[in-house]
Amino acid sequence: MTHNERLQQAIETMSDEEARAALQTLAEASGDPVAWMLDHAPIDDEPETDEERRAVLEVRMDHERGIKAVPFEEVLAEFDIQ
């Protein structure tokens, strides 16, 4: 049996908690665990609020009217924040 086959067999028998621990071990061994964990973070599944939906709609409407977003760096510069 190859290493890949053994690994696949082990994965298929893992509980979700065991899989989480295995992923964390792999992340720590990769040299950049923070980047790895961010790349593999679960999707945000919180319900969107009415306020968030309105904000997204407002941005989309601005975009359709040709209004461009102001880069964050410009906002910082305008208020002399570094």
C-alpha positions in Angstrom: 0.0 0.0 0.0 1.4 3.5 -0.9 1.7 6.4 1.5 -1.1 8.1 -0.4 -3.4 5.1 -0.1 -2.6 4.8 3.6 -3.3 8.5 4.1 -6.6 8.3 2.2 -7.7 5.3 4.3 -6.8 7.1 7.5 -8.8 10.2 6.4 -11.9 8.2 5.6 -12.0 6.8 9.1 -11.4 10.1 11.0 -14.0 11.9 13.0 -14.4 15.6 12.3 -12.4 16.5 15.4 -9.6 14.2 14.4 -9.6 15.7 10.9 -9.4 19.2 12.5 -6.4 18.1 14.6 -4.7 16.6 11.6 -5.2 19.7 9.6 -3.7 21.8 12.4 -0.7 19.5 12.6 -0.1 19.9 8.9 -0.5 23.6 9.2 2.2 23.8 11.9 4.5 21.6 9.9 4.1 23.8 6.8 6.2 26.7 8.1 3.5 29.3 8.0 0.5 28.0 10.0 -1.3 31.3 10.1 -1.3 31.6 6.3 -2.4 28.0 6.0 -5.2 28.3 8.5 -6.5 31.5 6.8 -6.4 29.8 3.4 -8.4 26.9 4.9 -10.7 28.7 7.3 -14.4 27.8 7.1 -16.8 30.0 5.2 -18.5 32.6 7.3 -22.0 31.2 7.8 -23.6 33.9 9.9 -26.8 35.2 8.5 -26.5 38.5 6.7 -28.3 41.4 8.5 -30.6 43.9 6.8 -28.1 46.6 7.4 -25.4 44.5 5.6 -27.7 43.9 2.7 -28.5 47.6 2.4 -24.8 48.5 2.5 -24.0 46.0 -0.3 -26.9 47.2 -2.4 -25.7 50.8 -1.9 -22.1 49.9 -3.1 -23.5 48.0 -6.1 -25.7 51.0 -7.1 -22.8 53.4 -6.7 -20.7 51.1 -9.0 -23.4 51.0 -11.6 -23.6 54.8 -11.6 -19.8 55.0 -12.1 -19.0 56.1 -8.6 -15.6 54.7 -7.7 -14.6 53.5 -4.2 -12.0 55.7 -2.4 -8.9 53.7 -1.6 -8.3 53.3 2.1 -4.9 54.8 1.7 -6.5 58.0 0.5 -8.8 58.1 3.5 -5.9 57.8 5.8 -4.0 60.5 4.0 -6.9 62.9 4.0 -7.2 62.6 7.8 -3.4 62.5 8.2 -3.5 59.0 9.7 -0.4 56.9 9.2 
